[in-house]
Amino acid sequence: MASRSHGSAPRYPRSARVNQILREILADQLERMEDVDDRLGMLTITAVDCDADLRHATVFMSSLTEQEAEALSEARVRLQSAISQEVRLKRTPQLRFAPDPAVAAGQRVEDILRGLPHPPVGGLDEPGNL
């Protein structure tokens, strides 16, 4: 079975392409909306996970305070509208915003590593100490 290649573009699963496009559009729109609502200024989108049927998409944020969640809830319709204007999809997904669990897990690992005792100075790792 021969595989067909259309140009030199990489072949990603459709869901990954949709997720990436949504992330880019939403990040751009949040940057533009920052002038209108200061609560949207320090938000970082880490990932988007869109359902296969395009009905819902979860937008993962690096952090999400209560004030930021409220601002995103208020801006949700405008963000969905921006998606529908910029991308031709069967339907525009309803957005849901959530903190990224990977960021929390990474922070937990860093906290654990900070709590470990430091190796002694002049230990075996230094040259000349055998």
Buried (B, 14 or more C-beta within 10 A) or exposed (E): EEEEEEEEEEEEEEEEEBBEBBBBBBBEBBEEBBEEBEBBEEBEBBBBBBEEEBEEBBBBBBBBEEEBBEBBEEBBEEBBEBBEEBEEBEEBBEBBBEBBEEBEEEEEEEEEEEEEEEEEEEEEEEEEEE
